[in-house]
Amino acid sequence: MNLTQEDWVSHLEGDANAVILDVRTEDEYNEGIISNAINIDIHKGAIFVSEIEALDKSKNYYVYCRSGARSAKACEVMNELGIENAFNLTGGILAWDGETVSP
């Protein structure tokens, strides 16, 4: 599901079952992240799929990338792998006006 930043943040703030997932490359991740994000690089193909399969399917995943394209694809893959609640940050970190931190 694609969410605007406002909706993504409001869902996230009220969600005790939330996990923030950054699907960018490690280099991009190291440039700054949304606080508490974990990194699983979508460009790693089969490794990405196996790491997603290992995630707790009962959690709610708030997914972002640089511009929103990779994270939209990641959410589709996550849905296919049985994760029902995967929320894409429309516009990605480029459109993010919240705080970022060093990983």
C-alpha positions in Angstrom: 0.0 0.0 0.0 1.4 3.4 -1.0 1.1 6.1 1.7 2.0 9.8 1.7 4.5 10.8 4.2 1.8 12.2 6.5 -0.2 9.0 6.4 3.0 6.8 6.7 4.1 8.7 9.8 0.6 8.7 11.4 0.3 4.9 10.9 3.8 4.3 12.2 3.4 6.4 15.3 0.4 4.5 16.5 1.7 1.1 15.6 3.4 -1.0 18.4 4.0 -3.7 15.8 6.0 -1.6 13.4 9.3 -2.3 11.6 10.9 0.4 9.4 12.6 -1.2 6.4 15.1 0.6 4.2 15.6 -1.3 0.9 18.4 0.9 -0.5 22.0 -0.1 -1.0 24.3 -0.3 1.9 26.1 2.9 0.6 22.8 4.8 0.4 21.8 3.5 3.9 25.1 4.7 5.4 24.3 8.3 4.1 21.4 8.6 6.5 18.3 6.7 7.5 14.9 7.2 9.1 15.4 6.4 12.8 15.4 2.7 13.7 15.3 1.5 10.0 16.8 -1.9 9.2 18.5 -2.4 5.8 17.7 -5.2 3.4 18.9 -4.2 -0.1 16.4 -5.1 -2.8 19.2 -5.2 -5.4 20.5 -8.4 -3.8 17.8 -10.5 -5.5 17.6 -14.0 -4.0 19.3 -12.8 -0.8 16.7 -10.1 -0.5 13.9 -12.7 -0.9 15.4 -15.0 1.7 15.9 -12.2 4.2 12.3 -11.1 3.6 11.0 -14.7 4.0 12.8 -14.8 7.4 11.0 -11.7 8.7 8.1 -12.0 11.2 5.0 -12.0 9.0 2.8 -10.7 11.9 4.7 -7.3 12.0 3.7 -4.2 10.0 6.5 -3.0 7.7 7.0 0.6 6.8 9.2 0.5 3.7 11.2 3.2 1.9 14.0 3.7 -0.6 15.4 6.8 -2.4 12.4 7.8 -4.5 9.7 5.3 -3.7 10.1 3.0 -6.8 12.2 0.2 -5.2 10.2 0.3 -2.0 6.9 -0.1 -4.0 8.4 -3.2 -5.7 9.6 -4.5 -2.3 6.1 -4.2 -0.9 4.8 -6.2 -3.8 7.4 -8.9 -3.1 6.6 -8.8 0.6 2.9 -9.3 -0.1 3.7 -12.2 -2.4 5.7 -13.8 0.4 2.9 -13.6 2.9 3.5 -10.2 4.6 0.1 -8.6 4.5 1.0 -5.2 6.0 3.8 -3.5 3.9 3.4 0.3 3.6 5.4 2.1 0.9 6.6 5.7 1.6 5.5 7.5 -1.6 8.4 9.7 -2.8 11.0 7.9 -0.7 13.6 9.5 1.4 14.0 12.3 -1.2 10.6 13.6 -0.3 11.1 12.9 3.5 11.0 16.1 5.5 11.4 14.4 8.9 14.6 13.7 10.8 17.3 11.3 9.5 20.0 9.8 11.5 23.3 7.9 10.9 22.9 4.2 11.1 
